[in-house]
Every structure is written in structure tokens, then in C-alpha cells.
Amino acid sequence: MSAQLTFRQLYQLLDEHVQPGTWWPADTDFEIGVGAILTQNTAWINVEQAIAALKRTDQLSPEGIARVDVDELRGLIRPAGFMNAKATYLKNFATWFLTNHETAHLVETSTLRTNLLEVKGVGPETADDMLLYTYDRPVFIWDTYARRMLATAGYVLPKGYEPTRRAFSSCVRDADFSVDELQRFHGLIVEAGKHATVAGGWDTYWQHLQQAAKPSEG
């Protein structure tokens, strides 16, 4: 196996040896965006608690978030951390969603990404989460899980999400992924990252993947 696999080869390797689970777990388009905002700087298990609280109080809709008192919203999303900032971010996103969601399918991907980034609280990773899972746009999620995997696979990455996206987007285009494959790829990478943590790090887990792939070679 070469020191540096193509993105298509990385996808195939993970697809053969990892079960991705369900990504993005949500019942509605709006819930995907809410989850993407709430998961900033926190674990998904905490996001699930916050989303459950929003559902219990019938606030998990753009109309519900827009109308709920901000102090009440802070209390509901407390498990996700940074509740003061995230309450404001959710209200900003709800306003954007109510105005733009119905016509978003008419907007070219790069323009839609720019529009999302203009919402205070929506950064590059959050915007790409929404593009991929809410709007079915063919984007790769360059999150910490992905960057750790790519570094272990031999890619020399710049620091940060956006510099990495700019430097390696051509690798994604060359692989000619469908939207479904990109969604699955993200799930595979997240799950592989969990396995890597249990294994003691990506270096150890990468060796395991290489060993598991050997019988199919040749």
C-alpha cells in the first residue's frame, strides 16, 4: 500500500473496514443546522441532550427558535456548552433559514456557502456540514477527524480548516464523489477517528487498517 492514498482509495479502505453509522443524525433540515451549530467545541453526546430539550419544549423549528425567549433558549441548550453565544447563533440561523431555505436549492454552491458564512455563528466547518447534509452539495468536511486521518495517510496539511480545504479540494474533485459518497465518507472518517482513539492514536489504527487490507491485495 502506498504511503499516500488518493481520496478515492481512502474512501474504499474505510468503507471496507468501518461501519459509519448514521450521519447526519436528524429528523429535519433545520435540525441538521442546529446540530452543526451546537456541536461546535463540544462532544456530540452533549448536543443530543440539548436537542432533546428543544424537542421536549417544542422549540426545534425555525419558528420556535425565533420566538423563544433567549434566556429560556440558553437554559435549553446548556448541555452543549457556550450557551450564551450559541443561543445567539441559533437565533441568527433561524432568521436566515426562514428567509432563505426555500430558495436555497436555486443558489450555486459557492454562493450558498458565502451566504451561510455571513450568518454570525456559522463558520467554515458548520457551513460545509449544512451544505453537505441539508442542501446535498458535494463538499468534503475538513474537520479534525479528517485532518488527522489525512496527516497519517501521508498528506502534508496546512494548519486549520479553511487552508486545508483550499489546498486539497482538487483531491476531492479528482475522486468524483457523489453526494451520497461524501456523506458516507464523513461518517466513515468520524467512526474511524473513534476507533483510532481507542487504539491509542491514528498511527496505531492506520497500521491496523493496512494489515486488514493486505489479504485483498495482489
C-alpha positions as CSV (number, residue, x, y, z in Angstrom):
1,M,0.0,0.0,0.0
2,S,1.5,3.4,-1.0
3,A,2.4,5.9,1.7
4,Q,-0.2,8.3,0.3
5,L,-3.5,7.0,-1.0
6,T,-5.8,9.0,-3.2
7,F,-9.1,10.2,-1.6
8,R,-11.0,7.6,-3.5
9,Q,-8.6,4.9,-2.2
10,L,-9.0,6.2,1.3
11,Y,-12.8,6.1,1.0
12,Q,-12.6,2.5,-0.3
13,L,-10.2,1.5,2.5
14,L,-12.5,2.8,5.2
15,D,-15.6,1.6,3.5
16,E,-14.3,-2.0,3.6
17,H,-13.3,-1.9,7.3
18,V,-15.5,0.6,9.1
19,Q,-19.3,0.9,9.8
20,P,-20.1,4.6,9.5
21,G,-23.4,4.7,11.5
22,T,-25.9,7.4,10.6
23,W,-24.6,10.9,9.6
24,W,-26.0,13.4,9.9
25,P,-28.5,12.2,12.6
26,A,-31.5,14.5,12.4
27,D,-35.2,14.4,11.6
28,T,-35.4,17.7,9.6
29,D,-33.2,20.0,7.6
30,F,-33.4,22.7,10.3
31,E,-32.3,20.2,12.9
32,I,-29.2,19.4,10.9
33,G,-28.2,23.1,11.1
34,V,-29.0,23.3,14.8
35,G,-26.8,20.3,15.4
36,A,-24.0,21.7,13.4
37,I,-24.0,24.9,15.4
38,L,-24.4,23.2,18.8
39,T,-21.6,20.7,18.1
40,Q,-19.0,23.5,17.9
41,N,-16.4,22.9,20.5
42,T,-18.3,20.1,22.3
43,A,-19.0,16.3,22.0
44,W,-22.0,15.1,20.1
45,I,-23.4,13.4,23.2
46,N,-23.9,16.9,24.7
47,V,-25.5,18.1,21.5
48,E,-28.0,15.2,21.8
49,Q,-29.0,16.4,25.2
50,A,-29.6,19.9,24.0
51,I,-31.6,18.8,21.0
52,A,-33.7,16.6,23.2
53,A,-34.5,19.6,25.4
54,L,-35.5,21.6,22.4
55,K,-37.8,18.8,21.2
56,R,-39.4,18.3,24.6
57,T,-40.4,22.0,24.7
58,D,-41.4,22.0,21.0
59,Q,-38.8,24.6,20.1
60,L,-36.9,22.6,17.5
61,S,-38.1,24.6,14.5
62,P,-37.0,27.9,12.9
63,E,-40.2,29.4,14.2
64,G,-39.7,28.0,17.6
65,I,-36.1,29.2,17.9
66,A,-37.1,32.6,16.5
67,R,-39.8,33.2,19.1
68,V,-38.4,31.6,22.2
69,D,-37.0,33.9,24.9
70,V,-33.2,34.0,24.7
71,D,-32.8,33.2,28.4
72,E,-35.0,30.2,28.0
73,L,-33.1,29.1,24.9
74,R,-29.8,29.4,26.8
75,G,-31.2,27.1,29.5
76,L,-32.4,24.5,27.0
77,I,-29.0,24.3,25.2
78,R,-26.9,24.4,28.3
79,P,-25.6,20.8,27.9
80,A,-23.9,21.8,24.6
81,G,-21.8,24.5,26.3
82,F,-21.1,28.1,25.3
83,M,-24.8,28.7,25.8
84,N,-24.7,32.5,25.6
85,A,-23.0,32.5,22.2
86,K,-24.8,29.5,20.8
87,A,-28.3,30.9,21.7
88,T,-27.5,34.0,19.7
89,Y,-26.1,31.8,16.8
90,L,-29.2,29.7,16.8
91,K,-31.5,32.8,16.6
92,N,-29.3,34.1,13.7
93,F,-29.6,30.9,11.9
94,A,-33.3,30.6,12.4
95,T,-33.8,34.0,10.9
96,W,-31.6,33.1,7.9
97,F,-33.4,29.8,7.5
98,L,-36.9,31.3,7.5
99,T,-35.8,33.7,4.8
100,N,-33.5,31.6,2.6
101,H,-34.2,27.9,3.0
102,E,-37.0,27.5,0.4
103,T,-34.9,29.1,-2.4
104,A,-31.5,27.7,-1.4
105,H,-31.7,24.9,-3.9
106,L,-31.6,27.6,-6.7
107,V,-28.3,29.1,-5.4
108,E,-24.9,27.9,-6.7
109,T,-22.9,26.1,-4.1
110,S,-20.1,28.6,-3.6
111,T,-22.6,31.5,-3.4
112,L,-24.7,29.5,-0.9
113,R,-21.6,28.8,1.2
114,T,-20.8,32.5,1.2
115,N,-24.4,33.3,2.3
116,L,-24.1,30.8,5.1
117,L,-20.8,32.2,6.3
118,E,-22.4,35.7,6.6
119,V,-24.6,34.3,9.4
120,K,-22.8,35.1,12.7
121,G,-22.1,31.8,14.3
122,V,-21.7,29.8,11.1
123,G,-18.1,29.1,10.4
124,P,-16.5,27.2,7.5
125,E,-17.0,23.7,9.0
126,T,-20.6,24.4,10.1
127,A,-21.4,25.8,6.7
128,D,-20.0,22.7,5.0
129,D,-22.0,20.5,7.3
130,M,-25.1,22.3,6.2
131,L,-24.2,22.2,2.5
132,L,-23.5,18.5,2.5
133,Y,-26.4,17.3,4.7
134,T,-29.1,19.9,4.4
135,Y,-28.6,21.0,0.8
136,D,-27.0,17.9,-0.7
137,R,-24.0,19.8,-2.2
138,P,-20.8,17.8,-3.0
139,V,-18.5,19.2,-0.3
140,F,-15.9,17.4,1.9
141,I,-15.9,18.0,5.7
142,W,-12.3,19.0,6.6
143,D,-12.8,18.6,10.3
144,T,-10.3,17.5,12.9
145,Y,-11.2,13.8,12.3
146,A,-10.4,14.2,8.6
147,R,-7.2,16.2,9.0
148,R,-5.8,13.7,11.5
149,M,-6.6,10.8,9.1
150,L,-5.1,12.6,6.1
151,A,-1.9,13.5,8.0
152,T,-1.5,9.9,9.0
153,A,-2.1,8.9,5.4
154,G,0.9,11.0,4.3
155,Y,-0.6,14.3,3.4
156,V,1.2,17.4,4.5
157,L,-1.5,19.8,5.6
158,P,-1.5,23.5,6.4
159,K,-2.9,24.4,9.8
160,G,-6.7,24.9,10.1
161,Y,-9.9,24.0,8.4
162,E,-10.1,26.6,5.6
163,P,-6.4,26.5,4.5
164,T,-6.7,22.7,4.2
165,R,-9.9,23.0,2.2
166,R,-8.3,25.3,-0.2
167,A,-5.1,23.2,-0.6
168,F,-6.8,19.9,-1.2
169,S,-10.2,20.5,-2.7
170,S,-8.8,19.4,-6.0
171,C,-8.2,15.9,-4.5
172,V,-11.9,15.7,-3.8
173,R,-12.8,16.8,-7.3
174,D,-10.4,14.3,-8.8
175,A,-12.2,11.5,-6.9
176,D,-15.5,12.4,-8.4
177,F,-17.5,11.5,-5.3
178,S,-21.3,11.6,-5.4
179,V,-23.1,13.5,-2.6
180,D,-24.1,10.2,-1.0
181,E,-20.5,9.0,-1.0
182,L,-19.3,12.3,0.6
183,Q,-21.9,11.9,3.3
184,R,-20.8,8.3,3.9
185,F,-17.2,9.3,3.8
186,H,-17.7,11.8,6.5
187,G,-19.4,9.2,8.6
188,L,-16.7,6.7,7.9
189,I,-14.0,9.2,9.0
190,V,-15.8,10.1,12.2
191,E,-16.2,6.4,13.1
192,A,-12.6,5.6,12.2
193,G,-11.5,8.5,14.4
194,K,-13.3,6.9,17.3
195,H,-11.6,3.6,16.6
196,A,-8.2,5.4,16.4
197,T,-8.8,6.9,19.8
198,V,-9.5,3.5,21.3
199,A,-6.4,2.1,19.5
200,G,-4.2,4.8,21.1
201,G,-3.9,7.1,18.1
202,W,-4.1,7.3,14.3
203,D,-0.6,5.8,13.8
204,T,-1.6,2.6,15.5
205,Y,-5.0,2.4,13.9
206,W,-3.5,3.1,10.4
207,Q,-1.3,0.1,10.8
208,H,-4.3,-2.0,11.7
209,L,-6.1,-0.8,8.6
210,Q,-3.1,-1.6,6.4
211,Q,-2.9,-5.1,7.9
212,A,-6.6,-5.6,7.4
213,A,-6.4,-4.6,3.7
214,K,-3.5,-6.9,2.9
215,P,-5.5,-10.0,2.1
216,S,-7.3,-8.2,-0.7
217,E,-4.1,-7.0,-2.4
218,G,-2.4,-8.7,-5.2
